[in-house]
């Protein structure tokens, strides 16, 4: 054990200094079973003789509990002591009592005192489930290995607790743990994260948060304008609000729901499809590894769904538009430009 080797080196240096300054002390042998009568031998090496010697090595906690059965080291008076190499998982050595370099008496005792190590921390986060951001700073709980822990939800002014993720009780281990508490604004009754479009019915002010009565935004949204929304919130007072962006909210009373068709450019009058034909093929989506590409309700139309790079799909229709762009209809999943398909089976048709 490196610690004991360094300790013996220090004792050796101390011996060489003290040997010339003080005489050797006589140690009276004691009964190892009577801890109060044990004496600590001197660090000065006694004369080597054939007297048998025995040392009991105790491994105890700071409160005196034995960690394992005592170990015995046998030798003769004057011989050098070699402590056993001990590794107690979860503990580290904090004190040694009775250690000498040599056997100085027939019976003696060495007490090694250990302290339990600290486990990895428990991290606690408070999270706004709707705004998707932390509320306040994370907190940390620490304790010694094996000790029990219990996490309670922090009180966050203006928010109500919805649920938690993570172990609220357990014991400290060598692995860090995380507990997430999810909150919602106390004035918010219900939220909807689905996106949509609204059309302004009357000149509408923009507010910094739902339910606000004053605003620093001087601009009013004009009548007839269409905006994409990212969240709808119903407050406890029954009013509903839409967000257009960060800290930009409008009241539902000034808008009406619409769809995105009005935002799409009209299809050119000359547009027409060529060589439209029903097919029975399969293909593999080729886009960006790990990413998805949109399909369309109709060529150049609205998004319908997505397909994943590397996915094998069934093709039911093939057409070519005025720009000679090839489109394939994926069974029940809309149209996809042919450039995003490979490994066609059977191979592509030639027109």
N, C-alpha and C positions, 0 to 999 in steps of 0.2 A: 504494500500500500504506500504510495508516494508520500502521503501526509506523514506517516510514521517514519519513513526513511529520512525526511527532512527534519523531523523532530529529534531523531537520534543524532543527526549531524549537529544540531544545535546543542543538545546535551553534551556531546563529545567536546565541543568548543568550550562549554561552560565548565566541564570537568577539568580541562587543562588549565583553566584560570584559577579555579577554586582549590585545586589540589595543592598549590603552593601557598595558599592563604589560610587554610583551616585543616585540622586533622579529621580523619575519618570518624564517622559517628557509628556507635554501636546500636543495632536494631534488635529489639527483643522479639522473638517469634511469637505470633499470636494465633488464636483459633480463628480460621477463616469463616466460621459460622457466626461469630460475634463481630458484626460490622463495626460497633462502637469502639472496640478494643484494637482495631487494626492500626498499625503505624506505617507511615510513609518512609521507605528506606532512603538513605542518602544517595546522592548521585555519584559519590566517590566509589570507585571500584574496590570491593573487598578482596582479600587474598583468596586465590582459588584453592578450594579444598574439595573433599569428597562428600561433603554434607549434602544430602538430597534436598531439593527445594521445589516448592509447588506454588504457582500463582493461579488464582481464579480471575478470569476476565469477565466482567459483567457488562452487558449492553442494556442500558435503561433509557427510558424517556425522561423528559424534564420533570415529570410528576412522579418519577420513581418506578414506573411499570417496566418489568422485564420484557425485552423484545424477543429474546430467545434464551435457551438454556445457557448457563455460564460455561465458558470454555476453560480448559485446564492447560497450563503450560508447565511442563516438568523440566528440571535441569539440576544443576548443582550450584551451590553458593559460589559466586564469582564468575559464572558463565554469563555471556551476553544474552539478553532477552530478545526474542524474535516474536513480535505480535502477529496473530493470524490476520490474513487479508479478509476483511469483512465488508460486504456490500449489502446494505439494507435498503431495498427499493422504497422510495417515498420518504426517506429520512436523511438528514445530514448531521455530521458530528459537530457538537458545539463545546464539549468540555471533556477533559481527561483528568482523572484523579488517581494518584498513586503510581504513576508511571516512573520507572527508573530504567537505566540502561542495562544494569546487571541484576542477577539474582543476589539479594543481600540478606535474605533470611529464609528459614525453612518454609514459612508460610506467609503469603501476602495476597493482596487483592488490588486489582486495577479496575476502575469504574469508567466506562466510556458512556457519556451522556449524549443522546441524540434529540434533535428537534424535527418534528414532522414538516415536510416541505409544503409550500403553498401550491394549490392546484391552479389550473388555468382559469382565467376570469369568465364570468357570465356577463355578456354585453346586453344591455336593454335599450331598445329604440322605441320612440313614440312616432307614429307615422300617420300623416293625413291621407286617408285612403282615396279621397276624391282629387285633391290637388297633387297627389303623388310626391310629397315632400316631407322631410323630417320636421317634427315640431319640437324645437329645443335641442339641447345637446344630448348625445348618448350618455348613459351611466354605466358603471362597471361595479360588479360585486366580486370580492375575493374571499377565499377561505382556504383552510388547510386541506390537503388531500383526504378524502373520505368523509369530511364534515358535510352535513346536510345543508342545502340552501333552499330558499323560497323566494320567488320573485313576485312582487305585487305591482299592479299597474300604476304608473305615475298619474297624478291628477294634473290635467292640462286645462287651464282656464279657457272657457268658451268652446270646449269640445266634449263630446260624449264618446265613451268607449264602445266599440263594436265587437271586436274579437281579438284573439291573440294567436300567435304561431310560435311554437317552441315549448320546451319543457319548463313549466312554472315551478316544479319541485324536482329534487334529485340530490346528487352529491357532487362535490368538486372532484374532478378527475384531471388527467394529464391533457385533456382536449378542451379547447375553448368552446363555449356554447353561446348561442344567440337567441334572444327572445324579442319578438316584434309585437307591439301593441298597435292596433289600427283604430283610428279615431275619425269622427265626422263632426263637422261644425254643428254646434248645438242648435243652431237655427235652421239647419237643413233637414227636411223630412225625408226626401227621396232624391236620388240622382240618376241620370241616364247618360252614359258615356258614348252612346251611339251618335254618329255625326249626321247632319242633315242640312237643309237649306231653309232660310226664312226670307220672306219678302216684306219690306217695310210698308206699313199701311199709312202711318202718319209720321211726320218729322220726329225722330226718336233720339233722345239724349243717350249717351253712353256713360255708364257708372263704373266705379272701380271694384265693386263687389255686389252680390245679389242683395237686394233690399235697401241699398243705399238711397239717400234722399238728396245728397249733394254730390257734385262732381267737378273735377278740374278740367274735364274735356269740354272745350268750347264748341266743338263741331257737333251738329245734329245730323243723323243719317237721313238722306233724302228719300222721299216717297217713291216707291217702285223699285228701289235698289234691292238686289238679292245678295245675301251673305251666307257663307258656310258657317255652321255652328259646330262646336266641339263638345259641348256639355249642356244638359238641361237640368235645372235644379228647381225642385218645389220646396218652398220654405214652410215653416210651421204656421205661418199666417195664411197659407193657401195660395200665395202668389207664385208664379213660375217665371224663371229667368233663363236666358240663353247667353252663353259666352262666345264671343267672336275671336278671342285671343287672350293673352295674359292680362288680367285686371281690366277686361273690357266686357261689360255685361249690359244686356238690354232686356226690358220687361216684355213678357209675352203679349200684354195688352196692345202693344203697338205693332205687332207683326202677325203674319200668317204663314203657315207651312207651305212649302212649294217643293219642286224637285229641280234637278240639275239640267233638265232638258233645255231650259231657256239659256243656259250658259254655253251650250255646245254650238259651234258654228254649223250653219245649215249645210246639208250635203249639196255639193255642186249639182246644178241641173243636168250637166252632161254626164254625171256619174252613172255608170251602169256596170253590171257584172258580165263577164264573158265566160263561156265554157263552164258554167255551173253544172256540177255533176255529183250524183250520189256515189260514195265510195265505201269500201270495206277494207280499211287499212289499220295498221298500228304504227306508232312512232314513239320516239323518246324525246322528251323536252330538253332542249339545249339552250341554257341561258348563262347563269353564273353559278358555280358550285355553291351549294348551301342557300341559294336565293330562290325567290319565286317571281314569276312573270304574270301579268294580268291577261285574262281573256276578255272578250268583248261580246256584248249582247248581239251586235251585228258589226260588220267591218266598219271601223272608224266610229263606232257608237260608244255607248256607256260601258264602263267596267262591269263585268258580271261576277267573276271570281278569280282565283289564281291557280296556277299549276307550278309544281316544283321541278327545279333542274334535276334531270336524271329520271323523272317519272315516266313510266310507260303509259300511253293513252290510246284510246280507241277513236279513230277518225271516221266520220260518217258523211262528210261533204267536202268538196274541193271547188274553189272558184277563183277567178282571176279578175281584178278590177281594171279600170281604165288606165291605171298607172302600171299595169302588168305586175302588180303585187299579188302573190299567191296566198290565199287564205284557206285554212282548214277548220272545219267545225269539229270540235271534240265532243264526243257523246255526252249530252246533258250538261256541258260546261262552257258553251259559247265558242266564239271564233278566235283563232290564233294565227298570226302571220306565219307562213311556211318557213321563214328563216329561223324560227325557233324550234324546228323539228328536224330530227335526224333518224337514221336507221328505219326508214319507212319500209313497211312490209305489207304488200308487195312494193317494189320500188315506185317512185313518183311517176305519174302519168305524163306523157309528152303530148302537147297540143301544137 
